[in-house]
Amino acid sequence: MFIKSIPLSILLSTVVAAQGSGTASNNISAGVFSAIDSKLEELSTLNTEIWSNPELAYSEVYAHEILTDYLEEQGFNVTRGAYNLSTAFRAEFLQGEGGRTISFNAEYDALEGIGHACGHNLIATSAVVAALGAKEALENQGVEGTVVLFGTPAEEGGGGKVRMLDAGAYENLDCNIMAHPAPTNYISYFSSKAAWAGRVNFTGFGTHASAAPWQGRNAMDAFVAAYTMAGLYRQQIEQTDRIHHVVDNEDSQLVNVIPDKASTQWAVRSSTLTRRNVLLERVQTIIKAAALGTNTTVEIADYLDYWNVVSNEALARLHYDILTTYFDPSLDNSTAVYTVRDIDNQVNNPTEGGSTDEGNVSHFLPSIHVAFPITTTAVQHNSAFQEAAGTDHAFSQAIIIGKTMALTGIEVLRNETLASVMWEQFNSMEDG
């Protein structure tokens, strides 16, 4: 979902005015691209090392080490273990006095059993590329301001960015930009679903299932009742709503004992935070009703609270303009391998993905979350996508998208009108 649009004429005049004064001017873009291209071999090594050594949420020790070491070597002021998270970091470069501050996010956690099947190695790589490009403009192209690269652990269900937000990481910034590999053949600016997940533990009373079943209170019956009611409720939910549940009892169950425990996990998702909260209230009512009806008790403990991504229209249009100017796949010298979809359609009908903690960030400051294609023969969280994320083709696409993110951030630093429009849109945000 995009925030409330301001008149298109204002946005277009902003871009035209910016181009007239040198939107990511040829000198700046040439310098940025040259600086990045001179580091392709080491960037490829960095990308491959992360992909080849997958680490789970909050255990990304090696990725944290090699990323922070590299960024420090490149002249960034690096804080390791930032915001009370051992595998988070903040890398910063400042030029001049005052000016705006742009930020990028690197993710690098993997999935259990299937490694980088969500391509977070490419997220880290594209973010490093963007930060290097912005640093080049600050250091050698006369641009003033600050670039910050956040190392954000545990996106896969751990909510690293949520904890970083709570610790003040994203305060006093002007925008946040990141990208994510996708199983498509086009670039998109997507709005993820708002999600909640929690552990739901039913407790009953175990007895012999044949000798004295009347003395028992069946915790598994409580889950089945909740499962059934949630299934019936699905006929009345909106098309973008989702309800998930799974049993994860660690203790083995005996068939001749009425279960006294049922450990389960539940999740709900919807397009907006408001709608998700309505759905969550109903599902929790169902869970409590099931416990009441089976004379059991229930405890609900949430562990995930992801908000929907709200793409900033001014940032999205700027990125689109830069992408089509420098990396239009129809150009003879283009190395891009994708389709560029109409930006107006994306503003009005943004692509909706899964759920991510970047959504929480996008409710805090102007942000975009760009999806870039690496394969059309696999889906995320699948072993085939993991293989695709490690290819030279995927790396080349991450380099392209990193360059475009760099130029987007640089323009925010240079263009006062753009920054004002961006914040005006953000401050007029409608129901998220």
N, C-alpha and C positions, 0 to 999 in steps of 0.2 A: 504494500500500500504506500503510495506517495502522499506526502503532506499536501495540505490545501494549496492549490496552484495559484500563483499570481498571474496577471495577464501575460500571455505569450509574448506580446510586443515588447514588454520590459525585459524579458529574458533574452530575446533575440537582439535587442539593442545593446544589452550588456555584452553579449558575445561579439557583436560587430565592433563595439567600442574597444573591447579587449583586443580584437584582431588588429584594429587600426593602430593600437599602441604596441602591438607585437605579442599576441597571444602565444605563449611559449614560442617566442620569436625564433627565426631560423638560427640565429647565433646561439641562443640558449638551448634549443632542442638539439642542435648539432653537437654542442658541448656535452650535453647530458647523454646523448646516445653514444658518443665517442668514449666517455668515461666508463659507461656500462660495458660497452663492447670490449674494452681493454681488460675487463675482469671476467670474461665469459668462462674461461677455463677454471678459475677458482670458484666461480659461482656454480658451475656444473659439479665440481667436486663436493661442494657444500650440499647441494641438492641430493646428490647420490648417497652421500654419507647419512643424511637424515632418512632417506627412503630405505636404505639397506639396514638401518639399525632402529627399527620401530620401538617406541616406548609408550607405555600407557599413561593415562591422565595422572598428573602430578608426580610422575616418575621419569620425566623427560630430561634426565641428567646429562646425557651425552649431547643431545640437541642443544640444550641450554649452554653447554660448555663451548661447543664449536661455533655457535652463532655469536655468543658474546666475545669470544676470543677474536673472531674475524672482524666484528664491528669495531672493537677497540683498535685493532691493527689499522682499520680504515679511518681512524681519527675521531670516532664518536666517544663521547663521555658516557660510559656504561655503568649502570647499577645492576649488579647481579643479585638474584634472590629478592627482587623488588616487591614491595607491598605485602611483606610477610608471607610470600610464596616462594619456596626454595627454587622453583624452576621458572619463575617469571623474571623478566628483565625490562629495563628502560634504557634505550640508547638515544642520546640527544646530541644535536649539533646546532650551535647558535652562531649567527653572524649579524653584527651590527647591534644597535640598541633599540629595544622595543620591537615593533613589527608583530605580525601574526604568527601563530603556531599551528602547524599542520601535524597530523599523526597518521601512522600506518600500523596495522596489526600483523604480526607473524603468529601463525599457529604451527604446532609441530608434534602434537600427540597423535597416537595411532590407535587402532582397534585391536582388541584381543583376538588372536588367532588368524587375522587376515591383514595385519600390518597397516600400511598406509593406503587402505582401500577407500579413504575419503580424500586422499591427495594432499594431506596437510604439509608434506614436504614442499609442494608447489606453492602453497600459501606462504610459507616461510620464505621461499626463494623470491617470489614476486614482491613481497614486502621489503626484503633486503634490497632488491633492485630499485624499488621506488625510493627508499631512503637514500641510497647511494646517488641516485639521479638528483634528488632534491639537494643533497649536500653539495654536489658539483655546482649547482646554480647559486647556492649561497656562498660558496667558497671562491668561485672563479667567474661568475657571470653577473655580479653586481646586485644580486637579490638579497634583501635583508629579511630576517625572521628566524624562526626555529623549526627544525624538523625533529620529530620524536618517533622512534620505532619501539612499539611495545612487543615484548615477547609474552604471549598469552597462553598459558598452559590449559590443558583439561577442557577443551571445548566439547569433547565427546562425553557429555553428561556430567561433567565436573563443575561447570560454571565458573571457569577461571576469570573471565571478564567481569562477571557479576561481583566476585570478591574483590577484584581490582577496582571496580567502580566504587564499591563501598569504602575502599581504602583511599579514595581520592585520586586515582590514577588519571582520570579523564577530565579533571578540572582545569580551567584556564587554557583550553584548546579551542581552535576555530573550526576544525573538521576532523573527521576520522574516515579513512579510506582503506578498504581491503578487497581482496578478490578470492574466489573459490573455484577450483576446477569443476567442470560439469560434464555429464554424459550427453552432450548436445553438439550441434554444428553451428551454433550462433552465440553471440554475446548477449547477455541480458542483465538487467538490474532487478533483482528479485526481492520480493517481500516474503519472509519466512513466516511460518505459523507461530503464534504464541503458544507456549507449552508449559504444562505443569506435570511433574511426576512425583510419586510418593510411595513409601512402603506402607502397606495396609495389612496389619496383623490381626487376625481373628483368634480369639481364645475361648475355648469351651471347656468341657470336662470329659476326660477319657474314661471309658469303662469297657468291659468285655462286650463285644458286639452281639453275642448270642445269649450269654448268661444273664446279663442285666442291661440291655440297651436303653431301657427307660430311665436309667440313672445318668445317662450321658447327655452331653450337649455338643453337638457335632460342629466343629469349627469349619470343616470342609463344606458342610451344608450351607453355612453362612456365605462362603465365597461363591458357591454355585448359585445361590439365590441372588446375590449381587450381580454375578455374571449374567444371569438370565434377565434380570430387570434392566441392566445396561443394554443388553441386546435388543430388548423390546423398545427401549428408549431411542435406539438408533433410527427408527422409522420417523421420528419427529425432529431430529437434529438437522442443522443446515448442511449443505453439500460440502462445505469446507471444514466441518467439525470432524474430529477423530477421537475415538475412545480405545485405549489399549489396556490389556491386563495379562498377567502371567503368574503362575504359581511357582514359587522358588523355595519350597520347603527344603531345608538342609538335612533335617532328621528323616531317617527312613520311617515309613509308615507300615504298620502291620494290618493286614486285612481284617483281623478279628478284634481290633481295638478301634473304638470310635475316636476319630482324630480330635485331640484337644487343642491343636494349633493348625492354623493355615496361614503361612507367610506368603504374601502376594505383593506384586507391584502393579500400580495403576498409573496411567498417563492420559491426559486429555490435551487436545490441540484445537486451535481455531485461528481464523485469519486476523483477528484483532484481540488485543488484551481484554477489552470489555467483554467481547463475546466469549472468550476463553473463561473468564471469571464466572459468567452465567452458567456455562457448561460445567465447570468445576463444582459449583454449588449444587447443581442437580445431581451430579455423579456422587458427591460425598453424601448427599441425602439418601441416595439409593444404598450406598454402603452401610450407612447407619441403620437404615430400615431393615436391611438383611440381618444385621446383628440382632436387632430388636426382635425380629420375627423368629429367630432360631435360639433365642435366649442365650446368646453369646455376647462377648464384649469385643470391641474393636479399637485399635489405636491407628491413627493416621499420622505419618511423619513425612513431610515433604522433603525432597532432596534436589529438586530441580525447579527453577522458576525462570523460564526464558520468555522474553517478550518478543513480539513480532518486529521484524526489520522494517523501518520506515525510511525509504530512500528519499534523499533530498533532491528535489527536481533540478535546481540550479546546478548542483554537482553532477548529477546524472547527465544533463544536457551538455555540460562542459566536457565531461569525459567522452561522451559520444562524439562531440565535435572534434576533439583531439584524435580519437581513434580513427575516425573516417578521414581526417586530414593526413595523418602520418602512416596509417596502417590499413588503408582500405584494401581489402583482398582483390579488388578489381584492378588495382594498379599493376603495371607491368613488372615493377621491381619489388612487389609485395612478397613478404615471407609469411604473411598471415594465412591461416587455413581455417576460415570460418565464414559464416554469413553475418552481416550486420543488419539486425532487424530495425524497423522503423521506430524512431525514438518516441514519436507521439503516441503510438500504440502502447509502448512500454510504460509511458507515464500514466496512461489511462487504464491499462490492464497489465500491471507488473506480474512477472512470473513468480509463482508462489512455490517455495521449496519446502524443506523440512523445518527444523527449528534450530536456532543457534543463539548463543549468548551475545553475539554481535547485535541482536535485536535490542537488548537492554541498553547498549551503548548508543544506538540510533535514537533512543528516546531522550538521551542526555545532551547530544550535540549533533549538528548536521553531519550526515554520514551517507556513504553508499557502499553497497556490497555487490561487487561485480562478479558475475558468473562467466567463466571463459571455458571454451570447449577443449577437451583433450581426446575424446573418443565418442563414437556413436554406437559402439557394439557392447557396451557394458553399462551397468548402473552403479552408483555409489554404494559403498558397504558390501562390495562383491569382490571376489578374488580377481576377476578379470579387470576391474577398475584399478585394483592395486597394481597389477602388471602395467596397465596403461600409464599410471602415475609415475612410473620409473623410466619411461621411454624418452629418447632424445626429442621426439615431437612434442611431448608434454612440456619438457624443459623449454623448448623454443617458444611455446605459447606463453609460458610463465614470464619469460623475458619480455615479450611484447607487451603483455598486460602490465608488467612492472614499470616499463617505460611510460606507458600512458598514465598510470597512476602518479608517477613522478611529475609529469607535465601538468596534470590536474592540480596537484598540491602546489606546485610552483605558481600557477596562475592565481590560486587563492592568496598566496603571499603577495603577489604583485598587484592585484586588482581590487581596489577598495569597493568599487561598485558591485562587483561579483560577490564579495564577502558580505556586503550589506543585504543584497537580495537573498543570499543563502540563509542568513540569520532571520530575515523577515519571514521567509517561508517557514523556517523551523518554529519560530515563535507563534505562528498562526496555525500550528499543527491541530488537525481535527482529531476526533476520537481515534485512538490507535488500537 
